[in-house]
Structure formats: C-alpha cells, structure tokens
Amino acid sequence: MLKGIPNILSPELLKILMEMGHGDEIVLADGNFPAAGNAQRLIRCDGHNVPDLLDAILRLFPLDTFVKHPVSLMDIVPGDNYKPEIWNGYKQIINKYDSHFADFEMVERFKFYERAKKAYAIVATGEMARYANIILKKGIISA
C-alpha cells in the first residue's frame, strides 16, 4: 500500500499508467467489450465499475490538452433507443479533474473496436452498463 494512491488501482494498472506517454490511449472497457481479443496489453479489473476506475485514474492521469477530444465514447448503435446515463457521471468525474474538458468524441462501434486495438492498453472491468466504454488520451505534466 502507498499513501495517496487509490486502492482500486492495481500495481499492474499503475505500471501501465506510468509507462504511457503523451498521446497514448487507454480503454476502460465494460463487461461486454471484447477486451482480450483486442488488447495489446490487457489489465483485468473484474468486479470494478468504470466510474470508480475513471475517478481513481484521473487523480493521477493528465488528459491531453493538445487535442479537441481527449476522451472518446462508443456511440450508440443506430436504431438503439438506449440512453446511457453513465455518460453524465463520466462528465462529472472528468470535470472534477480537468477544467479544460469540453465534451466527448463519439466513435462508431466498429471504429471504436479498431481504435481500441491500437490503444496502449485495455482495462477489462465488470461494468454492466451498456455503452460504458471510454478511451482516455494521455496528456503531459508541465513543470
């Protein structure tokens, strides 16, 4: 255990967050996402939900301020009338840690899968909410 590090962040996940450089992306995947088949690096966080992980990660992880949308979501499949309430929670969490955040980039489902394959890592969670997948682009910390 370390002081100031949220205990939801495993040593493996902390290592991944430290290894990532500016512009690298990490996917927080819901329980339905095909994480193992798409990941270059897979971190298992079964039993944890995405909002709790997002909150813990953003305490340590700078979002990229050099791009318009440092946070991306999997868009709703056309014809699906589902409205993901979890997205409002994401926005509140992100705004708590990043005053520059304006809005999400919406990414079509299959384009999201392709982007996830290129991500530095995918975190597989136990999140049960639909359309709960989120991509974070790492920024910089300046002196």
C-alpha positions in Angstrom: 0.0 0.0 0.0 1.1 3.5 -0.7 -0.2 6.8 0.6 -2.4 8.8 -1.8 -2.8 6.0 -4.3 -6.4 4.8 -4.7 -6.5 1.2 -3.7 -8.6 0.3 -6.7 -5.5 0.9 -8.9 -3.6 -2.4 -9.0 0.2 -2.4 -9.3 -0.2 -3.7 -12.9 -2.5 -0.8 -13.8 -0.2 1.8 -12.1 2.7 0.4 -14.1 0.7 0.8 -17.4 -0.3 4.4 -16.5 3.4 5.2 -15.8 4.6 3.6 -19.0 2.2 5.5 -21.2 3.5 8.6 -22.9 1.9 11.7 -24.3 -0.8 10.8 -26.9 -1.1 7.2 -25.8 -4.6 5.9 -25.2 -6.1 3.6 -22.7 -9.5 2.0 -22.9 -11.8 1.4 -19.9 -14.0 -1.4 -21.2 -17.3 -2.5 -19.9 -18.1 -6.2 -19.2 -19.4 -6.8 -22.7 -16.5 -5.4 -24.6 -14.2 -8.0 -26.4 -11.2 -6.8 -24.4 -9.0 -9.9 -24.6 -9.3 -10.2 -28.3 -8.4 -6.6 -29.0 -5.8 -5.7 -26.4 -2.1 -5.2 -26.9 -1.9 -5.1 -23.1 -4.8 -6.4 -21.1 -5.4 -5.4 -17.4 -8.1 -7.3 -15.6 -10.2 -5.2 -13.2 -13.2 -7.6 -12.9 -15.5 -6.7 -10.1 -14.9 -3.0 -10.5 -17.0 -0.5 -12.4 -15.8 2.1 -14.9 -16.8 5.3 -12.9 -14.8 4.2 -9.8 -11.7 3.3 -12.0 -12.1 6.5 -14.0 -12.2 8.6 -10.8 -9.1 6.9 -9.5 -7.2 7.1 -12.7 -7.9 10.8 -13.3 -6.4 11.6 -9.9 -3.0 10.7 -11.5 -3.5 10.8 -15.2 -3.4 14.1 -17.2 -5.7 14.3 -20.2 -4.3 15.6 -23.5 -4.9 19.3 -23.8 -3.5 19.5 -27.3 -6.4 17.7 -28.9 -10.1 18.7 -29.2 -11.4 15.5 -27.6 -9.1 13.7 -25.2 -12.0 11.5 -24.1 -13.9 9.3 -26.5 -17.0 7.1 -26.1 -18.5 4.3 -28.1 -21.5 5.8 -29.8 -25.0 4.3 -29.7 -25.7 1.9 -32.5 -28.2 3.4 -34.9 -31.7 2.2 -34.1 -30.9 1.5 -30.4 -33.0 3.9 -28.4 -31.0 3.3 -25.2 -29.7 6.5 -23.4 -26.6 5.8 -21.4 -27.0 7.6 -18.1 -23.4 6.6 -17.2 -22.1 9.3 -19.6 -23.4 12.1 -17.3 -21.4 10.5 -14.4 -18.3 10.4 -16.6 -18.6 14.1 -17.4 -18.9 15.0 -13.7 -15.8 12.9 -12.9 -13.8 14.3 -15.7 -14.8 17.9 -14.9 -13.6 17.3 -11.3 -10.0 16.7 -12.5 -9.8 18.6 -15.8 -11.0 22.2 -16.2 -10.3 22.1 -20.0 -12.7 19.2 -20.7 -15.5 20.3 -23.0 -17.2 17.3 -24.5 -16.7 13.7 -25.6 -15.8 12.5 -29.1 -18.4 9.9 -30.2 -16.9 7.0 -32.1 -19.0 4.5 -34.1 -18.9 1.0 -32.6 -16.6 -0.8 -35.1 -14.3 2.2 -35.4 -14.1 2.1 -31.6 -13.0 -1.5 -31.8 -10.3 -0.7 -34.3 -9.1 2.2 -32.2 -9.1 0.0 -29.1 -6.8 -2.4 -30.9 -4.2 0.4 -31.3 -4.6 1.6 -27.7 -1.6 1.2 -25.3 -3.8 -0.9 -23.1 -7.4 -2.1 -22.4 -8.7 -2.3 -18.9 -11.4 -5.1 -18.7 -13.9 -4.2 -16.0 -17.1 -5.7 -14.6 -19.1 -2.7 -15.6 -22.7 -3.8 -16.5 -24.0 -0.5 -18.0 -24.3 -0.5 -21.8 -22.2 1.8 -23.9 -19.9 2.3 -20.9 -16.6 2.0 -23.0 -14.4 5.0 -22.8 -11.0 6.0 -24.2 -8.6 8.4 -22.5 -5.7 10.1 -24.3 -2.8 10.9 -22.1 -1.5 14.4 -21.8 1.6 16.0 -20.3 2.5 17.3 -16.9 4.5 20.5 -17.1 6.8 22.0 -14.5 
